[in-house]
Amino acid sequence: MKVAIHVFDGITMFHLAAPSLVFGEVARQGLAEGWTMEFWSEDGPRIRTAEGIAIENLATPKVLRTADLLVFPSWHGDLRDTGEELVLHMRRAHARGARIVGLCLGAFPVADSGLLEGRSAVTHWAAASALASRRPAVDVKSDALYIDHGDVLTSAGTASAIDACLHILRSEIGAVAASTVARLLVVAPHREGGQAQYVDRPLPEPDSNVRLGGTTDWALAHLDEPLTVDDLARHAGMSRRNFTRRFAETTGTTPAKWLLARRLDGSRRMLEATDWSIERVARACGFGSVVTFRQNFVAKYGTTPTSYRQRFTVAAE
């Protein structure tokens, strides 16, 4: 996998660091063979970041001729139109099978390429209306953390770039590798909810956050049990109604959806790293039956547990 990351004069270090760190750990940790990363610019071999740091020896757009993954970590603050030459580079790369990724404001050049016409996309919530006005044929969502069409992916503001890049790792080299990188970065391997969580709104009371954190930790340690929303509410010392409301405010999703997502996350890791039967994996992750497990797995990932295992099984050391 050859990753080509676009940089420009004035890009912030954080926007550049998010994909660099996530994808860089793949090679550093030996999680996949042939995984390389290169930085390129239309602005010449040297650019200066918004923080005043010079980055030199950058590649030219020629790197796009062989890249498998084109990443636009951000875009110019004035949201300028994308040049015709860059649009052509993206279309050519996409036509030969490269995956195109626009993180945060990087969704703007990707949308300008025409690759999102008639499709959905997301960008930083503060720029969503600008993108919708600029590209009327693109269905701009304001609350998703990222939207992946397989060949083209866009993500929401700033830190959600990490979520999107971890998602790319899961789809390219599996959940175990993505979880390994997430642990090294001390971030969640997958966050529920969308960026609507981060738009100005009243924050939950601090003590409820503490109780919810203890309850989610407890739930993760008991996923093999038939946990219910009432069980979680009792553990948190709240009524079901208050717990459900506080949980949604804190996580951006419902307790039931969160539980299902955690069970499915656990099942993927077991399918990759163990030789347990599908029945045993289902029981270990708290599914009432194999049928229920398979139905939920297919609905979430578009493939069966058996097919997923065949694709992502981690060979024993």
C-alpha positions in Angstrom: 0.0 0.0 0.0 1.5 3.3 -1.1 0.0 6.3 0.7 0.4 9.7 -0.8 -0.4 12.6 1.6 -1.0 16.1 0.2 0.6 19.1 1.9 0.5 22.8 1.2 1.8 26.1 2.5 -0.1 26.9 5.7 -1.3 23.4 6.6 -1.5 22.9 10.3 0.7 20.3 11.9 -2.2 18.5 13.5 -4.0 17.9 10.3 -0.8 16.6 8.8 0.1 14.5 11.8 -3.2 12.6 12.1 -2.8 10.5 8.9 1.0 10.5 9.2 0.9 9.0 12.7 -1.8 6.4 12.1 -0.5 5.2 8.8 3.1 5.5 9.9 2.6 3.1 12.8 1.7 0.3 10.3 5.3 0.2 9.0 6.9 1.0 12.4 5.0 -1.9 14.0 5.4 -4.3 11.1 1.6 -4.7 10.8 1.6 -5.0 7.0 4.2 -5.6 4.3 4.9 -3.0 1.6 3.2 -0.2 3.4 4.9 3.1 2.5 4.0 6.8 2.9 5.1 9.8 0.9 4.3 13.5 1.2 3.8 15.6 -1.9 2.9 19.2 -2.9 2.0 21.3 -5.8 3.8 24.2 -4.0 7.3 22.9 -4.7 9.8 20.7 -2.7 9.4 22.9 0.5 6.5 24.2 2.4 6.0 26.0 5.7 3.2 24.9 8.1 0.9 27.3 9.9 3.1 26.9 12.9 6.1 28.1 10.9 7.8 24.7 10.6 9.5 24.0 7.2 9.0 20.6 5.5 11.4 19.8 2.8 12.2 17.2 0.1 8.5 16.8 -0.9 7.5 14.7 -3.8 5.8 16.2 -6.9 2.3 15.2 -8.1 4.1 12.4 -10.1 3.8 10.3 -7.0 0.0 10.0 -7.7 0.7 7.8 -10.7 1.5 4.9 -8.5 -0.2 5.7 -5.2 -2.9 3.4 -3.8 -4.3 5.8 -1.3 -4.5 9.6 -1.9 -5.0 11.6 1.4 -6.0 15.2 1.6 -5.6 16.0 5.3 -7.1 19.5 5.0 -7.5 22.4 2.6 -6.7 26.1 2.5 -8.5 28.2 5.0 -10.1 30.4 2.3 -11.6 27.3 0.8 -10.3 28.2 -2.6 -11.4 26.3 -5.7 -9.3 23.2 -6.6 -7.1 23.7 -9.6 -7.9 21.9 -12.8 -4.6 20.0 -12.8 -5.1 18.7 -9.3 -8.7 17.6 -10.2 -7.2 15.7 -13.2 -4.6 14.0 -11.0 -7.4 12.8 -8.7 -9.6 11.5 -11.5 -6.8 9.7 -13.1 -5.7 8.1 -9.8 -9.3 7.1 -9.1 -9.8 5.6 -12.6 -6.9 3.3 -12.1 -8.3 2.1 -8.7 -6.7 4.4 -6.1 -8.7 5.2 -3.0 -9.3 9.0 -2.5 -9.6 10.4 1.0 -10.6 13.9 2.1 -10.1 14.6 5.8 -11.8 17.6 7.4 -11.6 20.5 4.9 -9.9 18.0 2.6 -13.4 17.1 1.5 -13.4 20.2 -0.6 -10.8 19.2 -3.2 -12.3 15.7 -3.3 -15.8 17.1 -3.9 -14.3 19.5 -6.6 -13.0 16.4 -8.4 -16.6 15.3 -9.2 -16.1 11.9 -7.5 -18.8 12.7 -5.0 -21.5 13.8 -7.4 -24.8 12.1 -6.4 -23.2 10.7 -3.2 -22.9 11.7 0.4 -20.0 13.4 2.1 -19.0 15.1 5.3 -16.6 17.8 6.3 -16.0 20.0 9.4 -19.5 21.0 10.7 -18.6 24.7 10.5 -17.9 24.3 6.7 -20.8 21.9 5.8 -23.1 24.7 4.5 -20.2 26.1 2.4 -19.6 22.7 0.8 -23.3 22.1 0.2 -23.6 25.5 -1.6 -20.4 24.9 -3.6 -21.3 21.3 -4.7 -25.2 21.0 -4.9 -25.0 17.5 -6.3 -23.2 16.3 -3.2 -25.4 15.2 -0.2 -23.5 16.9 2.6 -24.1 15.3 6.0 -23.4 17.5 9.0 -23.2 14.9 11.8 -21.2 11.8 10.6 -17.6 11.2 11.7 -16.8 9.8 8.3 -18.5 8.5 5.3 -16.9 5.7 3.2 -18.0 4.7 -0.2 -15.2 2.3 -0.6 -13.4 4.2 -3.4 -13.9 7.7 -1.8 -13.9 8.6 1.9 -14.5 11.9 3.6 -14.3 12.7 7.3 -15.6 15.4 9.7 -13.5 18.0 11.6 -10.0 17.7 12.9 -9.8 14.8 15.4 -12.2 12.6 13.4 -9.4 12.2 10.9 -8.0 9.7 13.3 -11.3 7.8 13.4 -11.3 7.8 9.6 -7.7 6.6 9.3 -8.3 3.8 11.8 -11.3 2.8 9.8 -9.2 2.6 6.7 -6.7 0.4 8.5 -9.6 -1.9 9.6 -10.8 -2.2 6.0 -7.3 -2.7 4.5 -5.5 -4.9 7.0 -8.0 -5.8 9.7 -9.4 -4.9 13.1 -6.5 -6.3 15.0 -4.0 -4.0 13.3 -6.4 -1.0 13.7 -6.8 -1.8 17.4 -3.1 -2.2 17.9 -2.5 1.3 16.4 -5.4 2.7 18.4 -3.9 1.4 21.7 -0.5 2.9 20.8 -2.1 6.2 20.2 -4.3 5.9 23.3 -7.5 6.5 21.4 -10.7 4.5 21.0 -10.5 2.1 18.0 -14.0 3.1 17.1 -16.2 6.0 18.3 -19.9 5.9 18.2 -22.0 8.9 17.2 -21.2 11.8 14.9 -19.6 15.2 15.1 -23.0 16.5 16.2 -21.7 15.7 19.6 -19.1 18.5 19.3 -21.4 21.3 18.1 -22.1 23.8 20.9 -24.5 22.3 23.4 -24.8 22.0 27.2 -22.4 19.5 28.7 -23.6 16.7 31.0 -22.9 17.0 34.7 -19.4 15.9 35.6 -20.5 13.3 38.2 -22.7 11.6 35.6 -19.7 11.3 33.2 -17.7 9.6 36.0 -20.6 7.1 36.6 -21.1 6.5 32.9 -17.3 5.8 32.4 -17.4 3.3 35.2 -20.5 1.7 33.8 -19.1 1.4 30.2 -15.9 -0.2 31.6 -18.0 -2.6 33.6 -20.1 -3.5 30.5 -17.0 -4.1 28.4 -15.8 -6.6 31.1 -19.2 -8.4 31.0 -20.0 -8.5 27.3 -20.5 -12.3 27.4 -23.5 -11.7 29.6 -27.0 -10.8 28.4 -26.8 -7.1 29.5 -29.7 -4.8 29.1 -30.2 -1.1 29.3 -31.8 -1.6 32.7 -28.7 -3.4 33.8 -26.5 -0.5 32.8 -28.8 2.0 34.4 -28.8 0.1 37.7 -25.0 -0.1 37.6 -24.8 3.7 37.1 -27.3 4.3 39.8 -29.7 6.1 37.5 -33.2 5.6 36.3 -33.5 4.1 32.8 -34.8 7.4 31.4 -32.1 9.5 32.9 -29.4 7.0 32.1 -30.5 6.8 28.4 -30.5 10.6 28.1 -27.1 11.1 29.8 -25.6 8.3 27.8 -26.7 9.8 24.5 -25.4 13.3 25.6 -22.0 11.8 26.4 -21.5 9.2 23.6 -23.8 10.4 20.8 -25.6 7.1 20.6 -28.1 4.9 22.6 -27.0 2.3 25.2 -28.5 -0.5 23.1 -26.6 0.6 19.9 -23.4 1.1 21.9 -23.7 -2.4 23.4 -24.3 -4.0 20.0 -21.4 -2.1 18.5 -19.1 -3.3 21.3 -20.2 -6.9 20.9 -19.6 -6.8 17.1 -16.1 -5.2 17.7 -15.3 -8.0 20.1 -16.5 -10.6 17.6 -14.2 -9.2 14.9 -11.2 -9.5 17.1 -12.0 -13.0 18.1 -12.7 -14.0 14.5 -9.2 -12.7 13.5 -7.1 -13.8 16.4 -8.7 -17.2 17.5 -9.8 -20.4 15.9 -13.0 -20.5 18.0 -16.1 -21.7 16.3 -18.7 -19.2 15.2 -21.0 -20.5 18.0 -18.3 -19.9 20.6 -17.6 -16.4 19.3 -21.3 -15.6 19.4 -21.6 -16.7 23.1 -18.4 -14.9 24.2 -19.7 -11.7 22.8 -23.1 -12.0 24.4 -25.3 -12.8 21.4 -28.3 -14.9 22.3 -28.0 -17.2 19.3 -25.7 -17.8 16.3 -28.5 -16.7 14.0 -28.8 -13.3 15.8 -25.0 -12.9 15.7 -24.8 -13.6 11.9 -27.7 -11.3 11.1 -26.2 -8.4 13.1 -22.8 -9.1 11.7 -24.0 -9.1 8.1 -26.1 -6.0 8.6 -23.1 -4.1 10.0 -20.2 -5.3 7.9 -21.9 -6.6 4.7 -20.2 -10.0 5.0 -20.7 -13.2 7.1 -18.5 -14.0 10.1 -17.0 -16.9 8.2 -16.1 -14.8 5.2 -14.7 -12.1 7.4 -12.5 -14.6 9.2 -11.1 -16.0 5.9 -10.1 -12.4 4.8 -8.7 -11.1 8.1 -7.4 -14.1 10.0 -4.1 -13.4 11.8 -1.7 -16.2 11.4 -0.3 -17.6 14.7 3.2 -16.6 15.5 
